[in-house]
Structures are given as structure tokens and as C-alpha cells.
Amino acid sequence: MMQTVGIALLGVGTIGSAVLRTIAAEREALAQRTGFALEVRWGLARHPERVVQAGLPEWAATTSIDPILEDPTVAVVVEAMGGEEPAATYLKRALTAGKHVVTANKEALSKHFAELVDTARRHQRALLFEASVGAGIPLMASLRQLLMVNRIYRIRGIVNGTTNYILTVMAEEGMPYQEALREAQRLGYAEPDPTADVEGYDAAYKLSILASLAAGRHIRPDYVERRGITTVTPDQILDARARGGAMKLIAQAELFDGSWHLSVQPVFVPGSDLLAHVRLNLNAIELTGDRVGTVVLYGPGAGPAPTASALIADTIDAVRFGAALLPTLELPA
Ligand SMILES: NC(=O)c1ccc[n+]([C@@H]2O[C@H](COP(=O)([O-])OP(=O)(O)OC[C@H]3O[C@@H](n4cnc5c(N)ncnc54)[C@H](OP(=O)(O)O)[C@@H]3O)[C@@H](O)[C@H]2O)c1
């Protein structure tokens, strides 16, 4: 039997509007495949006209979270606003109000992971975040499966498409950093303010989420030893290429001597390593477990369509599985 699922969408920008477009285009197919008919009841933005421009009716536009939390027909809150606040507070309030939560927001999640999981557990609601790392690459689903049997003791990869794009064009076209950054911005791969990407914050947020899942406790992003790509020189890049490898911004979390060590830094990767061959804005993440060995996931780690794919799949899983998919995370006392 078909079940209707009421959704509130927080943010109707690049990602939020892609969620709306995908639901509109795939409504019938999604219902047929999953048995759930998705209905977007609210769109939240700072500017209500943006909600209407994104394709929702005027009555569905809100600048306040309150009507969403009070609406009993909303089962799932899908967050694609970004930033730490007010997003983190909205997510906690949504869980407390009995809504399942799905988010693409690595910053809010990595900084408030333990509190959010705790709130979801206390209210027996789903908290799903596949889209927050690697966009459409099924990283969380893979980790969830692997962690049932394995101890994951290393995570290593390229998790930021913007910096990988810049390093690739610097290497392949001999472009200086500033020019490569401008090219990335022109193509929409880099934000007008690129700090979060080029200084490694974005990668640190993502690594914090992955490492927290592997460690079974919240490892905050400020614990990550972090260095961005702004100091990488054209000489280093060309030298790496001449040696058959590449300079890459590598995010790595490793358990040794009983402690987790997390870093994001530009390093030389030899040509014999798969990660040296990950070009442009693609991502690749290695997960190493004691039983499974090393598994590599590779694909587009950003972009509206892949991110919307993960958000919508999580929305369906939220209704199907509720709190059953919550991560095992040791919570603060
Ligand atoms: N872009 C990607 O490829 C990608 C991939 C994976 C994950 N993500 C994540 O997805 C999230 C959204 O990214 P995006 O690129 O879609 O951002 P965006 O285009 O800037 O859109 C943000 C949306 O959120 C709304 N918003 C922001 N702050 C708000 C506030 N304080 N109150 C109410 N509404 C607010 C904005 O409202 P207005 O329209 O009124 O300004 C806008 O509709 C971020 O967490 C990002 O890290 C993005």
C-alpha cells in the first residue's frame, strides 16, 4: 500500500532546488520502487520568494522553522541550508518535535554529532547524513555495513572536489594557484569565498564525521591537524608530476597505539597509489577494516544531482527504518 510522506525542506539553494526537481521528475518511479509518495509541504529560506522560484506554492514558503515543527503532517525534515547555525539548532528542534532528520550539512553535523545522535536516540527518530560526505557516493551505507563486522582502523582519501580540481589543473595545465582557483570559481566548483575548501576546513568536517563513525565516539573537527593547499607551489606540483605522482589534499584518519590521528594536508602521492589518479572534482575514499581489507569508493563528491540522490534515498530510509539506523556513538556523560 502506498504511504504518503510529508517533507519539509530547509534551504532551497543549489541542493534544495535539486531535491525538489528530482522529486517532481521521479515521483511516480519513486513511489513504484519504494511504496512511498513524497510530498514537500514546506520550503524554508531567508527569502520566501526563493521557495516559490524553486517550484513550491506560495503557501509552502516560510522563513521560520516554527510552522514546520507544529505541522503533524511533516514526517521528515530535509536540511540543505548549510552553516553551523541556525542549522544545528533547527535539526535538534526537529528531532525533539518528533521529526526524522536528513541532512547534507557536514559543518553542523561534525560540530554537533554527539548531541544530534543523542537527541535522535532519546526521541527515537532517524538522523541520516549520506549527502554530507561524498555527495552521492554511498559512504555511510558502506561504513554502516562494514562496521557491523569490522574494526575500521584507517580512512584515507580525497574528499574535497574543489581543491582536487585546482591541484589537477595546476599539474596538467601548469596554471598558477590563483588562476586555477579563478577557473574553479568560473565553473562553479569553488565558492566566491573559497576559504572553507582551500584551507581544508571542509575536508576536516568530512573526516571528523567518517572518523567518528569508525571510532564510535565524536571526534570533533578541531582535533584534525589541518593544512590547506594555498601554500603548495607550482614547483612542488610539477616536481610531483615529474616523479610520476601527484600532490593531493589527503584526509586521513588512522588508529595506532590505541589513539586516532586525523590530518588533512597536501602530500606527495606516488603514481603506484590509486589516489594519485583521481582527477578534477572527483572524490575517492579508502576504508580499511580488519576483515574486509581496503575498500575504495570513487565518484562525484559534489553537485546537485548526486547530493539530491543521497538526500532522497535517506528520506525513504528514515521512514522505513527510523531510529534503527542511528550510529553507535558513545555519548558524552
Ligand atoms: N553544493 C554541493 O555540491 C553540495 C554537496 C554536498 C553537500 N552540500 C551541502 O548542502 C548544503 C546546502 O548547500 P547549497 O550549495 O545548496 O547552498 P546554497 O545554494 O547557498 O543554499 C542555501 C539555502 O539555505 C537557505 N538558508 C541559508 N541560511 C539560512 C538561514 N539562516 N535561514 C533560512 N534559510 C537559510 C538559503 O536561503 P536564501 O535562498 O533565502 O538565501 C538557501 O535557500 C550545505 O550544507 C552544503 O555543504 C552541498
The ligand as a MOL file (V3000), in Angstrom:
LIG
                    3D

  0  0  0     0  0            999 V3000
M  V30 BEGIN CTAB
M  V30 COUNTS 48 52 0 0 0
M  V30 BEGIN ATOM
M  V30 1 N 26.7100 22.2130 -3.4250 0
M  V30 2 C 27.1070 20.9310 -3.3500 0
M  V30 3 O 27.5980 20.3220 -4.3200 0
M  V30 4 C 26.9500 20.1860 -2.0540 0
M  V30 5 C 27.2700 18.8250 -1.9810 0
M  V30 6 C 27.0790 18.1190 -0.7810 0
M  V30 7 C 26.5930 18.8060 0.3150 0
M  V30 8 N 26.3080 20.1430 0.2230 0 CHG=1
M  V30 9 C 25.7850 20.8190 1.4050 0
M  V30 10 O 24.4290 21.1810 1.1800 0
M  V30 11 C 24.0970 22.3250 1.9460 0
M  V30 12 C 23.4640 23.3840 1.0410 0
M  V30 13 O 24.3890 23.7730 0.0430 0
M  V30 14 P 23.9450 24.6630 -1.2200 0
M  V30 15 O 25.1110 24.6470 -2.1400 0
M  V30 16 O 22.6160 24.2430 -1.7130 0 CHG=-1
M  V30 17 O 23.8040 26.1180 -0.5210 0
M  V30 18 P 23.0560 27.4020 -1.1120 0
M  V30 19 O 22.8890 27.3100 -2.5890 0
M  V30 20 O 23.7810 28.5800 -0.5360 0
M  V30 21 O 21.5850 27.3360 -0.4680 0
M  V30 22 C 21.3440 27.5440 0.8800 0
M  V30 23 C 19.8420 27.6640 1.1110 0
M  V30 24 O 19.6090 27.7070 2.5160 0
M  V30 25 C 18.9140 28.8890 2.8500 0
M  V30 26 N 19.4470 29.4100 4.1140 0
M  V30 27 C 20.7460 29.6040 4.4530 0
M  V30 28 N 20.8400 30.1150 5.6860 0
M  V30 29 C 19.5790 30.2590 6.1360 0
M  V30 30 C 19.0150 30.7550 7.3360 0
M  V30 31 N 19.7690 31.2300 8.3260 0
M  V30 32 N 17.6640 30.7250 7.4700 0
M  V30 33 C 16.8840 30.2750 6.4610 0
M  V30 34 N 17.3590 29.7990 5.2990 0
M  V30 35 C 18.6880 29.7980 5.1380 0
M  V30 36 C 19.1650 29.8680 1.7300 0
M  V30 37 O 18.0940 30.8090 1.7040 0
M  V30 38 P 18.0270 32.0190 0.6270 0
M  V30 39 O 17.8180 31.3090 -0.6850 0
M  V30 40 O 16.8750 32.8320 1.0240 0
M  V30 41 O 19.3610 32.7040 0.7290 0
M  V30 42 C 19.2190 28.9210 0.5210 0
M  V30 43 O 17.9190 28.6530 0.0640 0
M  V30 44 C 25.4020 22.7490 2.6310 0
M  V30 45 O 25.4570 22.1750 3.9180 0
M  V30 46 C 26.4790 22.1310 1.7520 0
M  V30 47 O 27.6780 21.8890 2.4580 0
M  V30 48 C 26.4580 20.8370 -0.9320 0
M  V30 END ATOM
M  V30 BEGIN BOND
M  V30 1 1 1 2
M  V30 2 2 2 3
M  V30 3 1 2 4
M  V30 4 1 4 5
M  V30 5 2 4 48
M  V30 6 2 5 6
M  V30 7 1 6 7
M  V30 8 2 7 8
M  V30 9 1 8 9
M  V30 10 1 8 48
M  V30 11 1 9 10
M  V30 12 1 9 46
M  V30 13 1 10 11
M  V30 14 1 11 12
M  V30 15 1 11 44
M  V30 16 1 12 13
M  V30 17 1 13 14
M  V30 18 2 14 15
M  V30 19 1 14 16
M  V30 20 1 14 17
M  V30 21 1 17 18
M  V30 22 2 18 19
M  V30 23 1 18 20
M  V30 24 1 18 21
M  V30 25 1 21 22
M  V30 26 1 22 23
M  V30 27 1 23 24
M  V30 28 1 23 42
M  V30 29 1 24 25
M  V30 30 1 25 26
M  V30 31 1 25 36
M  V30 32 1 26 27
M  V30 33 1 26 35
M  V30 34 2 27 28
M  V30 35 1 28 29
M  V30 36 1 29 30
M  V30 37 2 29 35
M  V30 38 1 30 31
M  V30 39 2 30 32
M  V30 40 1 32 33
M  V30 41 2 33 34
M  V30 42 1 34 35
M  V30 43 1 36 37
M  V30 44 1 36 42
M  V30 45 1 37 38
M  V30 46 2 38 39
M  V30 47 1 38 40
M  V30 48 1 38 41
M  V30 49 1 42 43
M  V30 50 1 44 45
M  V30 51 1 44 46
M  V30 52 1 46 47
M  V30 END BOND
M  V30 END CTAB
M  END
